[in-house]
Amino acid sequence: MPKYNYSYIDMETVMANPDEYINPVLHDACKNLWAKNIFTFMCNIPGDGGPTYITPSKVSAENEKIFKSLMESNPQNYWIDGYRGKTSYTLGIQKANADKMTDEEIVAKFRDLTAPLQMQDVQKTYYQTPEEFLIGCGCYREIQNPDYVDVGPMPKYKKGTDKDDYFKMMNEWCDKTTIPQTLKEFDKSKMTKSLDEYIKEKNAQSRFDPKTKNIYQSEFFLKCHRDYEKYLETQKEID
């Protein structure tokens, strides 16, 4: 498989080895975002067709406001991407412009594009709340999912049906089949020990934050959270 042509690699692995997963022209931009705890979901580089862009995985409420403002003032470089049905804020350079630029000019442009975004805390994707963690330990009850529908058998194509209409119907049917009939809800009465004891049992002490009680995906993301706390303290000193 050629370099950079990966469907999905976890964030920590990408950040540890950007030479393998990120085209050099986007290295600085991605590192600028990572330094602000803005982790990246997808990139597109010159020559791949379409604009050259970076789509963050999730941004904070503050950065969401910044993105919305930038989209109004500069829609050529900031927009919403609807990849796989997700609403994802994206920053980049339109193909017509990127095709005329050198790599150095693209690097400089992305330096400007990433500058307005602010340092943020680690977002929900990368940690569990205590309740979510305890559900994984068996402390839950099953409840009916209000979004569940019995979709019945797969729709069959009928002669004369418009193909676009049929594919749309099939996509909707497929989406509905992924909706579970029941959901797991945290049930405190199912706890037989303390949260700390469950954390020790799962060897999760090194990724547990005693202040927030959140359990991070790894020690790396807990460190990123603490970097954000240090940033807030620095900002207080400046103010």
Phi, psi and omega in degrees: 000132182297158176301148176072350185266072181240144179282313178203131173227140183295150189302318182298321178293318179298315183293332179283338183216064183298333180299331182277326191248343184238129176300138184308329183293341180251004181304304185300318182297314180296318180294324176298319179290314181302323180297341179258014184062026173261098185275150190258142181260320185201147177229153172226134187248164176304136179097347179272358184088143181077187182290162172267120189209168172228131177247113176294153180288317178199141179241157179289169178299322179295314180290333175296318177297319179297315179301314181299320178294317180293325178296327179286318184275336184214068183293345178289332185245350178225128182204175177258131177258137181256032184301128179054035176078002180268147174265107186235127176289140187223144174234140183181192183234128180298148186306316182301326179278317182298325181296337182265356187258149173281166178301320181297321180291324178293317178302315181295320180295317179292332175299319178291322184290327181276340186302319184292338183286146187256158173303136181228162176285162175298129185275169191304332181305331192252014174207164176246145170287163177305320181297317179295319178298316182290329174301319178293343178266004177098005182268073183207166170232153180268135178235157179293133177278116182295343181269356183287138174225144176278107188277345181075191182290162179300134179298137178263145179285130178253134181307132180095348178288136177300129185296322179297320178295321180293315180295324177297316179297319179296318179297318179296319179297314180299318179299319183290331180291342181273353181279119182289151181287328179232159177238155177264126180243135181303135180229103183301330182294343180275353179286129178251359179206178182282164177303316181301322180291321176296321180296318178295320180300324181267007182053043183254013184301323186286350179238018180259133177257109184299332183288309182270343185071008179282150178247113186277159183300327179200171176301326181301313183286332173295319177299319179298321177297317180290329174297323178293319178298320177295321178299317179297320178296319178299318180296323178296321179294323180292317180294000000 
